[in-house]
Amino acid sequence: GGGPSAISAAESLRQSGFGGKLVVLSKDSYLPYDRTMLSKIAMKMDLVKMAIRDDKFMNQTGIDFRLNSEVVKIEEKSKIVKSVALQESWTSRSSRFECYAG
């Protein structure tokens, strides 16, 4: 998942000095937002303004945050993640996976 826990983990990795490629896949259409605010504001809200971190932050920290992406398969032994985003498939080999289901 690409919610608040995922962005917090990605940010923590960068703060602790991890300089490798960092990709977050999220089925959501928006960057992670403060869900606790949903009960405190009117139903007409701008989720972009409620984002925990914005596009500028993602670019500055080198976090590749892919919205509208659904993980369809994880091959643990070969460390391959397959996802689908807007009818395009994407495959990546990774040295490490972290999963934040939400």
C-alpha positions in Angstrom: 0.0 0.0 0.0 1.0 3.6 -0.5 -0.5 5.2 2.6 0.9 7.1 5.4 3.0 4.2 6.7 4.7 3.7 3.3 5.6 7.3 3.0 6.9 7.4 6.5 9.1 4.4 5.9 10.4 5.9 2.6 11.2 9.2 4.4 12.9 7.3 7.2 15.1 5.4 4.8 16.2 8.6 3.2 16.9 10.3 6.5 19.0 7.4 7.6 21.2 7.7 4.6 19.7 5.1 2.1 20.6 6.5 -1.3 19.4 3.6 -3.5 16.3 3.5 -5.8 13.1 3.8 -3.8 9.8 3.0 -5.4 6.4 3.2 -3.7 3.4 1.6 -5.5 0.0 2.8 -4.5 -3.4 1.9 -5.9 -4.7 5.3 -4.7 -5.1 8.3 -7.1 -3.6 10.7 -4.5 -0.4 10.9 -2.5 -0.9 9.8 1.1 -3.0 12.2 3.1 -4.0 12.8 6.7 -7.0 10.5 7.0 -7.8 11.8 10.5 -8.7 15.1 9.0 -11.6 13.5 7.0 -13.8 13.5 10.1 -12.9 17.1 10.9 -13.6 18.9 7.7 -16.5 19.1 5.2 -17.0 16.4 2.6 -15.8 18.8 -0.1 -12.1 18.6 0.5 -9.0 18.8 -1.6 -7.0 15.6 -1.0 -4.0 17.2 -2.8 -3.8 19.9 -0.1 -4.2 17.3 2.6 -1.1 15.3 1.4 1.4 14.3 4.1 4.2 15.0 1.5 3.8 16.7 -1.9 5.3 16.0 -5.4 8.1 18.5 -4.7 9.2 16.5 -1.6 9.1 13.2 -3.6 11.3 14.8 -6.3 13.7 16.3 -3.9 14.2 13.0 -2.0 14.2 10.8 -5.1 11.2 8.8 -4.0 9.5 7.3 -7.1 5.9 7.3 -5.9 3.6 5.6 -8.5 0.0 6.3 -8.1 -2.8 4.2 -9.6 -0.5 1.2 -9.4 -1.6 -2.2 -8.3 0.8 -4.9 -7.3 -0.3 -8.1 -9.0 2.5 -10.4 -8.1 5.6 -10.7 -5.9 8.1 -13.3 -6.7 9.9 -13.6 -3.5 12.8 -15.9 -4.5 13.7 -13.9 -7.6 12.8 -10.6 -5.8 10.6 -9.4 -8.7 7.5 -7.1 -8.2 5.0 -7.0 -11.0 2.4 -4.2 -11.0 -0.3 -2.8 -13.3 -0.8 1.0 -13.7 -3.3 2.4 -16.1 -3.2 -0.8 -18.3 0.6 -0.7 -18.4 2.6 -3.4 -16.7 5.8 -2.8 -14.8 8.3 -5.3 -13.5 11.2 -4.5 -11.2 13.9 -6.5 -9.5 14.7 -5.4 -6.0 17.2 -6.2 -3.2 14.5 -5.5 -0.5 10.8 -5.3 -0.2 8.6 -3.8 2.4 4.8 -4.2 2.3 2.4 -1.7 4.0 -1.1 -2.9 3.4 -3.8 -0.4 4.4 
